């Protein structure tokens, strides 16, 4: 009988029971529940037009600013350079340094200027 009691006691301890009055670890605190907020729709990121001007300034080191101005096909051309569809030595490398949104801002800067 004594062996059975000890066995039941040990089995209870192994199963996580209270056993001989041993202190149980305190329960873990639950993080506070935040009030439910409806998910906000994210607005599309619109680049700062001055940032587009700053990116476009690098183009004028090789290209005359008036040569690039007023060109409607500049954005597709830049994408062609980036993808390799339009072969070039320098422009392929430079265009890969910009994401599509940045290339759009550069093209928008030049297309918004009057053609010579």
MOTA-V625109 format. One record per pair of residues at least 4 apart in sequence whose ideal C-beta (glycine too) atoms are under 8 Angstrom apart, sorted by the first residue. I is the first residue (numbers start at 1). J is the second residue. D is the distance in whole Angstrom. If there is no record, write none. Layout:
i=I j=J d=D
i=I j=J d=D
This chain:
i=1 j=5 d=7
i=2 j=6 d=7
i=3 j=7 d=6
i=4 j=8 d=6
i=5 j=9 d=6
i=6 j=10 d=6
i=7 j=11 d=6
i=8 j=12 d=6
i=9 j=13 d=7
i=9 j=19 d=7
i=9 j=20 d=7
i=10 j=14 d=6
i=11 j=15 d=6
i=12 j=17 d=4
i=12 j=18 d=8
i=12 j=19 d=6
i=13 j=17 d=6
i=13 j=19 d=4
i=13 j=22 d=8
i=18 j=22 d=7
i=18 j=24 d=7
i=45 j=101 d=7
i=47 j=51 d=5
i=47 j=52 d=6
i=47 j=101 d=6
i=47 j=102 d=7
i=47 j=104 d=8
i=47 j=105 d=5
i=48 j=52 d=7
i=49 j=53 d=7
i=49 j=105 d=8
i=49 j=108 d=8
i=49 j=109 d=7
i=50 j=54 d=6
i=51 j=55 d=7
i=51 j=105 d=6
i=52 j=56 d=6
i=52 j=102 d=8
i=52 j=105 d=3
i=52 j=106 d=6
i=52 j=108 d=6
i=52 j=109 d=4
i=53 j=57 d=7
i=53 j=109 d=5
i=55 j=98 d=7
i=55 j=102 d=6
i=55 j=105 d=6
i=55 j=106 d=5
i=55 j=109 d=8
i=56 j=60 d=7
i=56 j=68 d=8
i=56 j=105 d=8
i=56 j=106 d=5
i=56 j=109 d=4
i=56 j=110 d=6
i=58 j=94 d=8
i=59 j=63 d=5
i=59 j=65 d=8
i=59 j=68 d=6
i=59 j=106 d=7
i=59 j=110 d=8
i=60 j=64 d=7
i=60 j=65 d=5
i=60 j=68 d=8
i=62 j=90 d=8
i=63 j=67 d=6
i=63 j=68 d=5
i=64 j=68 d=7
i=65 j=69 d=6
i=65 j=110 d=8
i=65 j=113 d=8
i=66 j=115 d=8
i=66 j=116 d=4
i=67 j=116 d=8
i=68 j=74 d=7
i=68 j=110 d=4
i=69 j=110 d=5
i=69 j=111 d=8
i=69 j=113 d=4
i=69 j=114 d=6
i=69 j=115 d=6
i=69 j=116 d=7
i=70 j=110 d=8
i=70 j=111 d=7
i=70 j=113 d=6
i=70 j=114 d=6
i=70 j=115 d=3
i=70 j=116 d=8
i=71 j=77 d=8
i=71 j=107 d=8
i=71 j=110 d=6
i=71 j=111 d=6
i=71 j=115 d=8
i=72 j=111 d=6
i=73 j=77 d=6
i=74 j=78 d=6
i=74 j=106 d=8
i=74 j=107 d=4
i=74 j=110 d=6
i=74 j=111 d=6
i=75 j=79 d=7
i=75 j=103 d=6
i=75 j=104 d=6
i=75 j=107 d=4
i=75 j=108 d=8
i=75 j=111 d=8
i=76 j=80 d=6
i=77 j=81 d=7
i=77 j=86 d=7
i=78 j=82 d=6
i=78 j=95 d=5
i=78 j=98 d=8
i=78 j=103 d=4
i=78 j=106 d=7
i=78 j=107 d=6
i=79 j=83 d=6
i=79 j=95 d=8
i=79 j=100 d=7
i=79 j=103 d=7
i=80 j=85 d=4
i=80 j=86 d=4
i=81 j=86 d=5
i=81 j=88 d=6
i=81 j=91 d=4
i=81 j=92 d=5
i=81 j=94 d=8
i=81 j=95 d=4
i=82 j=92 d=7
i=82 j=95 d=4
i=82 j=96 d=6
i=82 j=98 d=8
i=82 j=100 d=8
i=82 j=103 d=7
i=84 j=92 d=6
i=86 j=91 d=8
i=87 j=92 d=7
i=88 j=92 d=5
i=89 j=93 d=8
i=90 j=94 d=6
i=91 j=95 d=6
i=92 j=96 d=7
i=93 j=97 d=7
i=94 j=98 d=8
i=95 j=103 d=7
i=98 j=102 d=4
i=98 j=103 d=5
i=98 j=106 d=7
i=99 j=103 d=7
i=100 j=104 d=6
i=101 j=105 d=7
i=102 j=106 d=7
i=103 j=107 d=6
i=104 j=108 d=6
i=105 j=109 d=6
i=106 j=110 d=7
i=107 j=111 d=6
i=108 j=112 d=6
i=109 j=113 d=7
